[in-house]
Amino acid sequence: MFTTYYYIDLYNKQNRPETEHEYFLRMASEQEQALLIAKRAARVKKVKQIFAKVLSLFNTMQYAKPGSQYGH
């Protein structure tokens, strides 16, 4: 099989169809990357929710000062 390809093509993996083994390895790595991205997005969402809850605890209402000319 390898005698039908030029050495430079084998080295660069050009003009060579993807083997079934390479396909399954590529698909497995893509699924793993997709899972990591989903986990990271869920973690970022959870952290943002925690920060929003903490910041909501510190919200204060602003009242108009009695001596303010502009009402704030």
C-alpha positions in Angstrom: 0.0 0.0 0.0 2.7 2.5 0.9 4.5 1.9 -2.3 1.8 3.7 -4.3 2.4 7.0 -2.5 5.4 9.3 -2.8 7.4 9.8 0.4 6.7 13.5 0.6 2.9 12.8 0.4 3.2 10.3 3.2 5.2 12.7 5.3 2.6 15.5 4.7 -0.4 13.2 4.7 -1.5 14.7 1.5 -3.3 12.8 -1.3 -4.0 10.0 1.1 -7.5 9.1 2.2 -8.2 9.0 5.9 -8.1 5.4 7.3 -11.0 4.1 9.4 -8.7 4.0 12.5 -7.7 7.7 12.0 -11.4 8.6 11.4 -12.5 7.0 14.7 -9.6 8.6 16.6 -10.4 12.0 15.2 -14.1 11.5 16.0 -13.3 10.5 19.6 -11.0 13.5 20.1 -13.7 15.8 18.7 -16.3 14.4 21.0 -13.9 14.8 23.9 -13.2 18.4 23.0 -16.9 19.0 22.7 -17.5 17.6 26.1 -14.8 19.7 27.6 -16.2 22.8 26.0 -19.7 22.0 27.3 -18.3 21.4 30.8 -16.4 24.7 30.7 -19.5 26.6 29.5 -21.5 25.1 32.4 -18.9 26.0 34.9 -18.7 29.6 33.6 -22.5 29.9 33.7 -22.5 28.6 37.3 -19.8 31.1 38.3 -21.7 34.0 36.7 -24.8 33.0 38.6 -22.9 32.9 41.9 -21.5 36.3 41.2 -24.9 37.7 40.3 -26.3 36.3 43.6 -23.5 37.8 45.6 -23.8 41.2 43.8 -27.6 41.2 44.4 -26.9 41.0 48.1 -25.1 44.3 48.0 -27.6 46.2 46.0 -28.8 49.3 47.8 -31.6 51.6 47.0 -30.7 55.2 46.5 -32.9 57.7 48.2 -33.3 61.4 47.2 -31.5 63.6 49.7 -33.7 66.2 51.2 -31.3 69.0 50.3 -30.5 67.9 46.7 -31.3 70.3 43.9 -31.7 67.7 41.3 -33.6 65.1 43.2 -30.9 62.4 43.4 
